[in-house]
C-alpha cells in the first residue's frame, strides 16, 4: 500500500520559494507515495478558551496529520527561527484531544517528520534547528538523516523563482529517498 506524505508549507506567499521546493520534492517522489498539502489558512491562533470542543478547522488539521504516514515541512526562516503560523500549527497539534487527558497520545506524537527550507545564505539552518527542537519536544519522530537547506541564488531572488543547482536537487532527491525509507 502506498504511503501518504503530508506537506506543510511554512510560507503564506502565493509564489513561495518553499512551495516551489515542495513541488520539486513531489516531482522527485513521483508515484512512490501519495502527497497532500496542508490547508491551514482557517486555523485560529492557539487559545485555550476555544480549545474544547475542537473547532472544525482544528479537527481538520488533526485529521490531515493523523491520516499521514509522514510529514514533510518546507519553511522559510524568519529572524533565525520558524514563522509564527508554523508554530501555531504545532501548538494545536501538541494539545490533548480530550480536555484534561494528558495520557492519550496527541496526533503529532510519533509522527515521522522531515524538514527542508529555502531562504538566505544561512540555508534556513537556524529555523530547521529550532523546529527540530520543538518537534522533538512535542513527540514527533524526526528523520535522523539529512535535511535540505537551500541558499537561494541572486537569480532566484531577482526573478522571484526557485532556481536549483544540480547539487541542491541531488540533496533533495537523497532526502526524499531517505524519507520514503523512514516512513516504510
C-alpha positions in Angstrom: 0.0 0.0 0.0 1.3 3.4 -0.9 2.4 5.7 1.9 0.8 9.1 2.4 3.0 12.2 3.0 1.5 15.5 4.2 3.5 18.5 3.0 3.3 21.6 5.3 4.4 24.8 3.6 5.6 27.4 6.1 5.2 30.4 3.8 1.9 32.1 3.1 3.2 33.7 -0.1 1.5 32.6 -3.3 4.8 32.5 -5.2 6.6 30.9 -2.2 10.1 29.5 -2.8 9.2 26.8 -0.2 6.1 25.9 -2.1 8.2 25.6 -5.2 10.7 23.4 -3.3 7.8 21.2 -2.1 6.6 20.8 -5.7 10.1 19.8 -6.7 10.1 17.2 -3.9 6.7 15.9 -5.1 8.0 15.6 -8.6 11.0 13.6 -7.3 8.8 11.3 -5.2 6.5 10.8 -8.2 4.2 7.8 -7.7 6.2 6.3 -4.9 3.8 8.0 -2.3 0.6 10.0 -2.2 1.2 13.6 -1.4 -1.2 16.2 0.0 -0.7 19.8 1.1 -2.0 21.0 4.5 -4.5 23.8 4.2 -4.3 25.7 7.5 -5.5 29.2 6.5 -8.6 28.9 8.7 -6.8 27.6 11.8 -7.1 30.2 14.6 -4.3 31.2 16.9 -3.9 28.7 19.8 -6.2 29.7 22.6 -7.3 27.5 25.5 -10.6 29.4 25.6 -11.6 27.9 22.3 -9.8 24.6 22.6 -12.8 22.3 23.5 -14.8 21.2 21.8 -12.3 21.2 18.9 -13.2 23.8 16.2 -13.8 22.4 12.7 -10.5 23.9 11.4 -8.5 22.3 14.2 -10.3 19.0 13.7 -9.5 19.2 10.0 -5.8 19.9 10.8 -5.6 17.0 13.2 -7.3 14.6 10.8 -4.9 15.6 8.0 -1.9 14.8 10.3 -3.4 11.7 11.7 -4.0 10.2 8.2 -0.5 10.9 7.1 2.3 8.3 7.4 4.8 11.2 7.4 5.1 15.0 7.5 7.5 17.0 5.4 7.8 20.6 6.4 9.1 23.2 3.9 9.6 26.5 5.6 11.5 29.8 5.3 13.5 31.2 8.2 12.1 34.3 9.9 14.7 36.1 12.2 16.7 32.9 12.9 13.6 30.9 13.6 10.4 29.5 12.1 7.3 31.6 11.2 4.7 32.1 13.9 2.0 30.4 11.9 4.1 27.3 11.7 4.5 27.3 15.5 0.7 27.8 15.8 0.1 24.6 13.7 2.3 22.6 16.0 0.9 24.2 19.2 -2.5 22.9 18.2 -1.1 19.5 17.3 0.6 19.2 20.6 -2.6 19.7 22.6 -4.7 16.8 24.1 -7.6 15.6 22.0 -9.8 15.4 25.1 -9.9 18.0 27.8 -7.5 17.3 30.7 -6.4 14.0 29.1 -2.7 14.1 29.1 -2.2 10.4 28.8 -3.7 9.8 25.4 -1.2 10.5 22.6 -1.6 13.6 20.5 -1.8 13.2 16.7 1.8 14.5 16.4 3.2 12.0 18.8 5.4 9.6 17.0 4.7 11.1 13.6 7.6 10.7 11.3 8.8 14.1 10.1 11.5 15.7 8.0 12.3 19.3 7.3 13.6 21.4 4.4 13.8 25.1 3.8 14.7 27.7 1.1 16.0 31.1 2.2 19.0 33.2 2.5 22.7 32.4 2.8 22.1 30.5 6.1 20.1 27.9 4.2 17.4 28.1 6.9 19.7 26.2 9.3 18.6 28.1 12.4 15.0 27.6 11.6 15.4 23.9 11.0 17.4 23.5 14.2 14.8 25.3 16.3 11.9 23.5 14.6 13.7 20.1 15.2 13.9 21.1 18.8 10.2 22.0 19.0 9.0 18.9 17.1 11.2 16.6 19.3 9.8 18.2 22.4 6.2 17.6 21.3 6.9 14.0 20.4 7.3 13.9 16.6 9.9 11.5 15.3 12.4 13.5 13.3 14.2 11.7 10.5 17.9 11.4 11.7 19.5 11.8 8.2 20.0 14.9 6.1 17.6 17.8 5.9 17.8 20.1 2.9 18.6 23.7 3.3 18.7 25.9 0.1 20.5 29.2 -0.1 18.6 31.0 -2.8 20.7 32.4 -5.6 20.7 36.1 -6.6 18.9 35.0 -9.8 16.1 33.3 -7.7 15.6 36.4 -5.7 15.7 38.7 -8.8 13.2 36.5 -10.8 11.1 35.5 -7.8 11.5 31.9 -8.9 13.2 28.9 -7.3 16.2 28.0 -9.4 18.1 25.0 -8.0 21.5 23.7 -8.8 22.1 20.1 -9.7 23.8 19.6 -6.3 20.7 21.1 -4.5 18.4 18.8 -6.5 20.6 15.8 -5.6 20.4 16.7 -1.9 16.6 17.0 -2.1 16.4 13.7 -4.0 18.5 12.0 -1.3 16.2 13.4 1.4 13.2 12.1 -0.4 14.7 8.6 -0.8 15.7 8.6 2.9 12.2 9.8 4.0 10.4 7.1 1.9 12.6 4.5 3.7 12.0 6.2 7.0 8.2 6.0 6.8 8.1 2.4 5.4 
